[in-house]
Amino acid sequence: MEKEYTIDAKGRALGRVASEVAKILNGKTSPDYKANEVAPVKVTVLNVSSLNVSLDKMKQKKYVSHSGYPGSQKFETLEKLSGRLGMNEALKRAVKNMLPKNKLNKLMMKNLSIKD
């Protein structure tokens, strides 16, 4: 039996919403938590475009990418990322980094849907 959660992100901080979503996706809110299984939950986040992110955070938060080749390290600010892909991608990356880095990460992320 799959449980469904709906979270309204309007006026809330990005990290607070991301940590709440990560906790639910990990299964830590249910009494039958097992670390080696994906929790039978679906999480829907609404109103992501109206998240409360300060201007300083938009300019200072950096996302790093590196292909492995020398000199290929690139930085992108939250401001540019949200302009290019929207706040949906920022929330998705925040949640992904809060989940365990193992085989279950991709499976947990499939249970997340973000609506603007």
N, C-alpha and C positions, 0 to 999 in steps of 0.2 A: 504494500500500500504506500503510494507516494504522497508525501505531504508537500503542499505548495505554500510558499511565503511570498508576500508582496511588500516591498519596502518603498516608501515615498522619500525621495532624496531632496525634496524641495527645501532650500534654506539650511541644509545640513552640511557639515564639513566632509570633504572627500575621504579622508582617512577614517573617520568615524563610520561612515557608510560601508567602506571597503572592509573594515575589520568585522563589522556585524555580518556582512555577507559571507566572508571567509569562514567565520565560526559556524554559520549554518551549513555551508557547503561541506565543511569538514565533518559535520555530524556531531559536533560537540554539544549541541543544544538538546539532543535526544537522549533518553535514558539508556537506549541499547547501542551506545557508541562502540564501534570497533575500528581500530586504527588501520586495519588491513582491508577495509571494504569502503566502497563509495556509498555515502548515505543516500537513501531513497528520497531525495528532496528536489524540488524545483524552486528557484529563487527568481523573482521578477523585480527589477528595480525601475521605478517610474520617475519622471521629471529630472533626469540626469543633467539636462542643460541648465537647470536652475540650482546647481550645487553652489554652496557658499565657499568660494576660493578667493583668498585675498590677492591683491595685486602683487604684493611682494612674493607670494608663493608662486604666482604665475611666471614671474621673471627669474626666480632663484632655483626652482625645481628643475633638475636636468635629467634627461633620459640618455643613457649611453648605449651605443651599438658599436660592435667591433667584428669585422669579418675574419680576423686572424692574420691578415696580411699586415706587414709593417706600414705604419702611417695611415691606417684605415679607421682609426677610432673617431667616431662622430658623436657630437653632443647636440641635443635638441631640448629647448625649454618647454615647459608645460604650455606656455602661451602659444608657441608655434605648433605643438602637437594638437592642442585643442582647436586651433584654427584650421589645421589640415585634416584631421580625422574626427574632431568633436570630442566632447567630454566623455563620451561612451568609451573611447579607447583608453583614456586616462584611468577611468574606474576599472576597466577590464585588466589593465596592467597592474594596478594597485592590488586587486584581489588575487591575481595570479601569483604575485610575489609574496603574498601572505599565506598561501597554501603550501603544503609540503612539496619539496622538489623530488618527486618520485613518479612512478608509472601512473599513479592515480590522478595526477595533476590535470592532465588533459580530460580525463573522464569527469572530474569534478567541474571543470570549466564548461563542459557541455550542458550542465544543469543550470547555468546562469543565462538569463536573458535580460537585456537592457533595452528599455523603451524610453524614447525621448519625451 
